[in-house]
């Protein structure tokens, strides 16, 4: 019985040692980023990679969402590092990502980096290295964007054969636009147009032509401004947050125009009572309907 127990303990110890030997700790440091192409969903990153573990020497790995530039994956391991089982690299990576503009101009783009081992998980398993130091250099940034990262994680993937699993190291990176700058560039001018349209509601029946001029002028201005504000976006098959806000604005303007034209018609018919009734109704209908369509636009974003 004692021999059986000792044998089982030996097997467990060997299994634990084998599992530990299969682990390779991965650390990624982003030195710089450049060539952001939102339309194509591509960017370039200069990386420093560190692999630690018995299996790190001569371990081959690739990028799951891109490729290393030919000749730009350089082994920079020092003799002291090699003695400790550490292998380091410098690399230039051309990476792909899926652009998402649904929240434009407050969109967030996922630029995560995925490393995948060429050996299956029964031979090599990645493990993230966690530390207090930042894994992105301060100079690594795209103009007009804020870059941030989260804790790295490890998962598995398969290619041709579902039963063959490969370890994947994910280094999460996200970039986002400055919220205040985006508001000032896209929504603040639109807000001024909306206020002008709403103020036109208070123009009395005696100046219907001026009221119509104000509303139609702001409507045309909003249309031209939308074309300019969204001109930097690629061709996409869905509405962004900005598109929905502009659409709600057009509905608000059209309600105002419709009531103004109706009031003009009654004024030409010398129906002063109907004109006054429409004027008083517009004071509540235009702001109320505008509030409803904006709430719907934001809720559906």
VENTALIN-V970592 format. One record per helix or strand of 3 or more residues. SS is the DSSP state (@ for helix, = for strand). FROM is the first residue (numbers start at 1). LEN is the number of residues. Records with the same first field share a line. If there is no record, write none. Layout:
# VENTALIN-V970592
SS: FROM-LEN, FROM-LEN
This chain:
# VENTALIN-V970592
@: 2-21, 79-5, 179-24, 205-25, 241-28, 272-28
=: 23-15, 42-11, 61-3, 66-10, 86-11, 108-3, 113-8, 125-4, 145-5, 153-5, 166-6, 173-5
